[in-house]
Every structure is written in C-alpha cells, then in structure tokens.
Amino acid sequence: MKKITAKLLFALSIFVLFLICASCKQETEALPKDIPTLRVAQGYEVETFEADTRAAQIASIKSKLHTLFETYAEEKNIPGIAYGIVVDDQLVVDSALGYSNLEQKIPASTSSQFRIASMTKSFTAMAIMTLVEAGKISLEDPAYLYVPQMASMEYPTSDATHITIENLLTMTAGFPEDNPWGDRQLDETSEMLRDLIKGNPSFSNPPSIDFEYSNTGYAILGMIISEVSGMPYQQYIKTRILEPLEMRETYWEYQEVPGDLLVIGYNPDSLTVAPMLHDGSYGAMGGLITSIKDFSKYVSYHLSAWPPRNSEETGPVRRSSLRKMQQPQYSRLNATSRDWNDSLCPAISGYGYGLGSMENCKGTRRISHGGALPGFGSNYVFYPDLGIGVMAFCNVTYTTPWPYVEILKLLFEELDLEPRQRNAPQILKMRQEQLVEWFKTPDKALGSRIFAENFYLDMSRENRLAEFGSLLEKAGAIQGWGEMRPVNQLRGSFQLYGARDTLNAFFTLSPEPDPKIQAVYLWK
C-alpha cells in the first residue's frame, strides 16, 4: 500500500507540475499584449565615428596579418587555418592557409566548413532570447517548468534556489566545470541527458553563487528550446537565426556538409585524424559547423547592436536583446591582467549569455568566445565601440587558432582606431551657453530658469558666487569656451577660456521633463 501511495503521489506531483507549466506558458504567451507601445523622446544623439577610416586601416595590414598566421601555423604544427576581420557589415579581411584535408591535399579557404564548438553557445542563447521576446518564456522562470526531471534534483543546500533559465545562460546554475568531459557527450541522445538529470547531477556550488563553465547547462537550454518551440532546437536555430541572417552554409551534422568543404580535424603533434562526432543532445553547447564567410554575418549582426538608435530593427532579435547578451554577469576584477605588451593592465570580466565580456584599464571593451572539440579550435572577438570583429578557425584538437597577442599589437599599435564619439544633444549645448552667460553675469532671473531647485539649497547663492567668482577672477574675463564633451545625454564637461587662464567646467542635469542644472563644478 505504501508503494502504491508513493507512486500515486509522484504521479500527482508530475500532473500538478504539468498544470503549472501549462499555466505559465499561457500567462507568458499573453505577456506582449500587456506591454504598452514604446514612446520615443526626441533629441537623443547617437554616437558616431569621426573621419571613419577603419576599413581602409584594417585592409592595410592584410599582408602582415597573413605572415603572422603563417608563422603561427608552422610553430604550432596546424594543418589549416581560416580567418577574417569584419568592419560593421563588411568582411574586409578573409583569408586562409594550409589544408582543410591533409590526405586529399584540399586547401583551406574561407568557405571551408570547420566545427566551431563552444562558439555555438551564443546561438543557443540567442534562440532563448527569441522565445523571451515572443513571451513564451521568462529568464526568471525555473528551468523545471520546461524540463520536469529537474524538479526532483537534489541541491547542495536547503537555502538554494531552483535553477532559472538565466542561471543556465550565465553559467551560474551551480553545475561543475565540465571541460573536456562535456565535449565527448556531443553525440549523446536526449535520453542520456534526461537520465543524467534524473540521476541527480553533481553540484560544485548552489545556484546563483558563482560562474563556472558548464556545457551541460547549455545542453539543458537546448532541451528547453525544443520543448517550448515544439521542434528540435537544431531546426529552431536554423529557421529563427541562421536563415534570417542568410547563413546558408552552416550545418549541425557533418554528414550534410559537401565533401570538398568539410574540414577534417587532427590530433596534436601526430596529425592523425581525430574522430568526427555526430550532432546530438549536447549540440546546443558546441555542435555548429560553419565557414568564415558565413560566420562573419553573425559577427556583423552582433556589432549592429551598437550604438543604441532609432533605426528599424532587423534580424532574429531586437538590438536591446543583443546588447543584453553581451553584458557581463557576476563580473570579476582581474587585478593582474596584462596587455599585449605584457604591461600590467587590470580588467573587469564576466560572462553574459553565451558570450564573454571584458573591459581593460584602457577602456577597451571586448566581447568574445572560444571553441574547442576533438580536431578543432576556434575563437572570435569583437569590439562594440570600434565596430570591428576578428575570427579564426583551425583543425587541431584544443588548439588556439591564432597568434592573438601579435594581432592585438597590429590593431592597437600600428593602427589608429578610434571608438565612436559621443555627440552633445541640444539640451546640453543650450545649458552650456546659458551657464557661460551666468558665469559672466550671475543674473538671478537667468539662474531661476536654468538651475534646478536643489542648486541653491545645496549651497547658498552667496557661497556659490564666492566660490566661482574667485576662480573666474584669477582666470580673467571670459574670452570663449570649448566644445561640449558629453558623458551621456545629460552631463558633460567643457573648457572655459579666460584672458589669463583656462578653467574646466562640469555640469549635470536633473531628470525633469525640462532638465535643469543640478550641479556645477569649476576648477583650474
């Protein structure tokens, strides 16, 4: 009787879970209808490149770049490499060297089909974002709503939270780092993955505590995509991401790749053929096969997220979703990081949705991901503020495909690449002129029009005049002022030119509908 009761209780719990899941889907499917139409204010100034010579500069290093790759391939005993650099939506550099198939002496090309391994993860993350935008799921949803086997998993502590979809995306589910074990699961069946979950997978941390690289977490995301979309995740990614981006030469199963384009992978040193794995339940973590020409479209699409602007949306997801994918979660300070010259350069890094993110001491922001499977190594980086992306694939097991440090020296020392510049909106320019006029003649009526209510409450008018007056008197009569240098749409700095000296001024505006000056700083 006890056994029957236990079985009935288990069946009832599964039935209730099914009802909860169905209810959740019904509620989330209605979500977009409840969201009001986005209203857009006027006056937002978009960042732009000044005297844009990026493409020409990148093209000028083609021969040096190729020499770097040739030397690197020889040093690392790599049969074949394909690589490319995009500037916005243009593949400015595309080249290859060596062989994609040593036995048949087939030269590698930018159309050669390499398995890109973990670079697949951002495609899986993007597929999740399409479902979020459609209101089918929420990032905060517990994963067990879509993978019922997860409801009975044993967690490390009683105060743990259930794993959410966002935990899986950001690799904060608490699963242990599973390289290279996870790589060997690529062709496993869905039953194997479900049995792994039902058998209580091991945890290295409770969820939401720390980042730890998990192929298994992304395999589970593949299950969620299949469950919610009603089709295999491979097909969903193909129809919702690859086809809209016109990536017609990207595959999941190596047997579908035209024979003369399929790249053969090799073991290190011996260069014996590495066994090619079929696509399977772990494919969402690393199964895609593609070319430099096709993958460049994907990199360009990620670059298109910047800068934020009012132009028409194109592609599988909104630009805001792309930017969210690129934002780091659980960021860490790498205090001992070094730059391409091996100089100390601390950096902040973290993992977003299928993408790594880093900003170094020079303010250079980089989004990236690598990939490695038996027979292959791959990597790509893109710089959102520069609108430039670099990618490379090779055909040796777990081998970095490029001389990355030397490439950085080419990009950041030989070239003069400048990021987009912020442009001052009209409200900042107007308040700047008014502030300069007030510096010249601190008229009360003018002050009442341009200063926020807190301005004289924080410091009396008399004390303000005394503080600014002393600096202005030493600088001499105002002869002019410099260009507004915006920090963002509502704050910035400029220089004030006096007859005897130059002063620096900074001000910030209030969040009112008609923004007023809430703080001013003036210094020599």
Sequence and secondary structure as in RCSB ss.txt:
>XXXX:A:sequence
MKKITAKLLFALSIFVLFLICASCKQETEALPKDIPTLRVAQGYEVETFEADTRAAQIASIKSKLHTLFETYAEE
KNIPGIAYGIVVDDQLVVDSALGYSNLEQKIPASTSSQFRIASMTKSFTAMAIMTLVEAGKISLEDPAYLYVPQM
ASMEYPTSDATHITIENLLTMTAGFPEDNPWGDRQLDETSEMLRDLIKGNPSFSNPPSIDFEYSNTGYAILGMII
SEVSGMPYQQYIKTRILEPLEMRETYWEYQEVPGDLLVIGYNPDSLTVAPMLHDGSYGAMGGLITSIKDFSKYVS
YHLSAWPPRNSEETGPVRRSSLRKMQQPQYSRLNATSRDWNDSLCPAISGYGYGLGSMENCKGTRRISHGGALPG
FGSNYVFYPDLGIGVMAFCNVTYTTPWPYVEILKLLFEELDLEPRQRNAPQILKMRQEQLVEWFKTPDKALGSRI
FAENFYLDMSRENRLAEFGSLLEKAGAIQGWGEMRPVNQLRGSFQLYGARDTLNAFFTLSPEPDPKIQAVYLWK
>XXXX:A:secstr
 HHHHHHHHHHHHHHHHHHHHHHHHHHHHTHHHHS      S     B SS  HHHHHHTTHHHHHHHHHHHHHH
HT SEEEEEEEETTEEEEEEEEEEEETTTTEE  TT BEE GGGGHHHHHHHHHHHHHTTS  TTSBGGGT GGG
GG   SSTT    BHHHHHHT S     TTGGGGGTT  HHHHHHHHHT    SS TTS     HHHHHHHHHHH
HHHHSS HHHHHIIIIITTTT TT BSSGGGS TTTB   B TTT  B       TTHHHH  EE HHHHHHHHH
HHHTT S  SS   SSS HHHHHHHHS EEEEEETT B TTS B  EEEEE SS EEEEETT  EEEEEEEEETT
EEEEEEEETTTTEEEEEEESBTT   S HHHHHHIIIIIS     B    HHHHHHHHHHHHHHHS  HHHHHHH
B TTHHHHS HHHHHHHHHHHHHHH SEEEE   EEEETTEEEEEEEESS EEEEEEEE SSSS  EEEEEEE 
